[in-house]
Amino acid sequence: MASNSMSSNASWTSKENKLFERALAKYDQDTPDRWLNVARAVGGKSAEEVRRHYELLVRDINDIESGRYPHPTYRSNGN
């Protein structure tokens, strides 16, 4: 993540993040008990933990889209 929230997310594995992303796609904002359902889908996280993780994600996306962080420069491999 782009912001200083990285330390807050250090306890999330790649697998948990992928499960989190899939659960967000399945349980949209209109789903009753959304965070509880997302937490169950991820496993090992509380509803409050997944809600906080989501809020940090939204904040990071907003920071990136606002131009707060420069786009990375990638080297061309000549292809």
PyRosetta script that sets phi, psi and omega in degrees:
from pyrosetta import init, pose_from_sequence

init()
pose = pose_from_sequence("MASNSMSSNASWTSKENKLFERALAKYDQDTPDRWLNVARAVGGKSAEEVRRHYELLVRDINDIESGRYPHPTYRSNGN")
pose.set_psi(1, 153.8)
pose.set_omega(1, -171.1)
pose.set_phi(2, -81.4)
pose.set_psi(2, -28.9)
pose.set_omega(2, -174.4)
pose.set_phi(3, -89.6)
pose.set_psi(3, -173.5)
pose.set_omega(3, 178.2)
pose.set_phi(4, -73.4)
pose.set_psi(4, 4.9)
pose.set_omega(4, 179.4)
pose.set_phi(5, -74.4)
pose.set_psi(5, -4.2)
pose.set_omega(5, -177.0)
pose.set_phi(6, -54.4)
pose.set_psi(6, -42.7)
pose.set_omega(6, -178.3)
pose.set_phi(7, -65.0)
pose.set_psi(7, -30.8)
pose.set_omega(7, 178.4)
pose.set_phi(8, -71.1)
pose.set_psi(8, -22.2)
pose.set_omega(8, -176.8)
pose.set_phi(9, -102.3)
pose.set_psi(9, 3.9)
pose.set_omega(9, -175.6)
pose.set_phi(10, -62.3)
pose.set_psi(10, -25.9)
pose.set_omega(10, -177.7)
pose.set_phi(11, -85.9)
pose.set_psi(11, 4.1)
pose.set_omega(11, 177.3)
pose.set_phi(12, -97.7)
pose.set_psi(12, 121.9)
pose.set_omega(12, 178.0)
pose.set_phi(13, -79.3)
pose.set_psi(13, 166.9)
pose.set_omega(13, 175.1)
pose.set_phi(14, -59.1)
pose.set_psi(14, -41.1)
pose.set_omega(14, 179.8)
pose.set_phi(15, -63.6)
pose.set_psi(15, -44.3)
pose.set_omega(15, 178.6)
pose.set_phi(16, -62.6)
pose.set_psi(16, -40.5)
pose.set_omega(16, 178.3)
pose.set_phi(17, -63.5)
pose.set_psi(17, -39.3)
pose.set_omega(17, 178.1)
pose.set_phi(18, -66.2)
pose.set_psi(18, -42.9)
pose.set_omega(18, 176.3)
pose.set_phi(19, -62.9)
pose.set_psi(19, -38.5)
pose.set_omega(19, 177.9)
pose.set_phi(20, -61.7)
pose.set_psi(20, -47.3)
pose.set_omega(20, 179.4)
pose.set_phi(21, -60.6)
pose.set_psi(21, -44.2)
pose.set_omega(21, -179.9)
pose.set_phi(22, -65.0)
pose.set_psi(22, -40.3)
pose.set_omega(22, 179.5)
pose.set_phi(23, -66.5)
pose.set_psi(23, -37.6)
pose.set_omega(23, 177.4)
pose.set_phi(24, -62.4)
pose.set_psi(24, -37.3)
pose.set_omega(24, 178.3)
pose.set_phi(25, -68.4)
pose.set_psi(25, -33.7)
pose.set_omega(25, -178.2)
pose.set_phi(26, -80.3)
pose.set_psi(26, -42.6)
pose.set_omega(26, -175.8)
pose.set_phi(27, -108.4)
pose.set_psi(27, 93.9)
pose.set_omega(27, -177.8)
pose.set_phi(28, -79.2)
pose.set_psi(28, -178.2)
pose.set_omega(28, -173.3)
pose.set_phi(29, -63.4)
pose.set_psi(29, -18.1)
pose.set_omega(29, 179.8)
pose.set_phi(30, -92.1)
pose.set_psi(30, -1.5)
pose.set_omega(30, -179.5)
pose.set_phi(31, -74.4)
pose.set_psi(31, 125.9)
pose.set_omega(31, 174.5)
pose.set_phi(32, -60.4)
pose.set_psi(32, 141.8)
pose.set_omega(32, 179.9)
pose.set_phi(33, 53.9)
pose.set_psi(33, 41.1)
pose.set_omega(33, -177.0)
pose.set_phi(34, -51.5)
pose.set_psi(34, -51.3)
pose.set_omega(34, -173.3)
pose.set_phi(35, -69.1)
pose.set_psi(35, -32.2)
pose.set_omega(35, 175.4)
pose.set_phi(36, -66.0)
pose.set_psi(36, -43.0)
pose.set_omega(36, 177.7)
pose.set_phi(37, -64.2)
pose.set_psi(37, -41.9)
pose.set_omega(37, 178.6)
pose.set_phi(38, -64.5)
pose.set_psi(38, -43.4)
pose.set_omega(38, 179.6)
pose.set_phi(39, -60.6)
pose.set_psi(39, -41.8)
pose.set_omega(39, 178.4)
pose.set_phi(40, -64.1)
pose.set_psi(40, -39.1)
pose.set_omega(40, -179.8)
pose.set_phi(41, -67.0)
pose.set_psi(41, -37.2)
pose.set_omega(41, 179.8)
pose.set_phi(42, -75.4)
pose.set_psi(42, -45.3)
pose.set_omega(42, -177.4)
pose.set_phi(43, 81.7)
pose.set_psi(43, 135.6)
pose.set_omega(43, 176.6)
pose.set_phi(44, 77.3)
pose.set_psi(44, 6.7)
pose.set_omega(44, 179.7)
pose.set_phi(45, -127.2)
pose.set_psi(45, 147.4)
pose.set_omega(45, 176.6)
pose.set_phi(46, -85.2)
pose.set_psi(46, 166.0)
pose.set_omega(46, 176.4)
pose.set_phi(47, -59.9)
pose.set_psi(47, -38.3)
pose.set_omega(47, 179.3)
pose.set_phi(48, -66.6)
pose.set_psi(48, -39.4)
pose.set_omega(48, 178.5)
pose.set_phi(49, -63.6)
pose.set_psi(49, -42.9)
pose.set_omega(49, -179.5)
pose.set_phi(50, -72.2)
pose.set_psi(50, -32.7)
pose.set_omega(50, 176.2)
pose.set_phi(51, -64.3)
pose.set_psi(51, -44.3)
pose.set_omega(51, 177.8)
pose.set_phi(52, -63.3)
pose.set_psi(52, -40.4)
pose.set_omega(52, 179.1)
pose.set_phi(53, -61.5)
pose.set_psi(53, -41.9)
pose.set_omega(53, 177.6)
pose.set_phi(54, -63.5)
pose.set_psi(54, -45.3)
pose.set_omega(54, -180.0)
pose.set_phi(55, -60.9)
pose.set_psi(55, -39.1)
pose.set_omega(55, 176.7)
pose.set_phi(56, -66.3)
pose.set_psi(56, -39.6)
pose.set_omega(56, 177.7)
pose.set_phi(57, -61.6)
pose.set_psi(57, -47.0)
pose.set_omega(57, 179.4)
pose.set_phi(58, -61.7)
pose.set_psi(58, -42.8)
pose.set_omega(58, 178.7)
pose.set_phi(59, -61.6)
pose.set_psi(59, -43.9)
pose.set_omega(59, 179.8)
pose.set_phi(60, -64.0)
pose.set_psi(60, -42.9)
pose.set_omega(60, 178.9)
pose.set_phi(61, -61.8)
pose.set_psi(61, -44.6)
pose.set_omega(61, 178.9)
pose.set_phi(62, -61.4)
pose.set_psi(62, -40.9)
pose.set_omega(62, 177.7)
pose.set_phi(63, -62.6)
pose.set_psi(63, -43.7)
pose.set_omega(63, -179.9)
pose.set_phi(64, -65.3)
pose.set_psi(64, -46.9)
pose.set_omega(64, -178.1)
pose.set_phi(65, -67.0)
pose.set_psi(65, -26.6)
pose.set_omega(65, 179.6)
pose.set_phi(66, -79.7)
pose.set_psi(66, -6.4)
pose.set_omega(66, 179.7)
pose.set_phi(67, 88.8)
pose.set_psi(67, 9.4)
pose.set_omega(67, -179.5)
pose.set_phi(68, -63.1)
pose.set_psi(68, -29.0)
pose.set_omega(68, 178.5)
pose.set_phi(69, -118.9)
pose.set_psi(69, 132.9)
pose.set_omega(69, -179.8)
pose.set_phi(70, -70.1)
pose.set_psi(70, 151.0)
pose.set_omega(70, 174.9)
pose.set_phi(71, -69.0)
pose.set_psi(71, 142.1)
pose.set_omega(71, 179.7)
pose.set_phi(72, -68.0)
pose.set_psi(72, 150.4)
pose.set_omega(72, 175.5)
pose.set_phi(73, -101.4)
pose.set_psi(73, 122.6)
pose.set_omega(73, 179.8)
pose.set_phi(74, -104.6)
pose.set_psi(74, 140.8)
pose.set_omega(74, 177.2)
pose.set_phi(75, -78.6)
pose.set_psi(75, 140.7)
pose.set_omega(75, 177.1)
pose.set_phi(76, -78.5)
pose.set_psi(76, 141.1)
pose.set_omega(76, 177.7)
pose.set_phi(77, -95.0)
pose.set_psi(77, 11.8)
pose.set_omega(77, 175.5)
pose.set_phi(78, 89.0)
pose.set_psi(78, -2.5)
pose.set_omega(78, 179.9)
pose.set_phi(79, -90.6)
pose.dump_pdb("model.pdb")
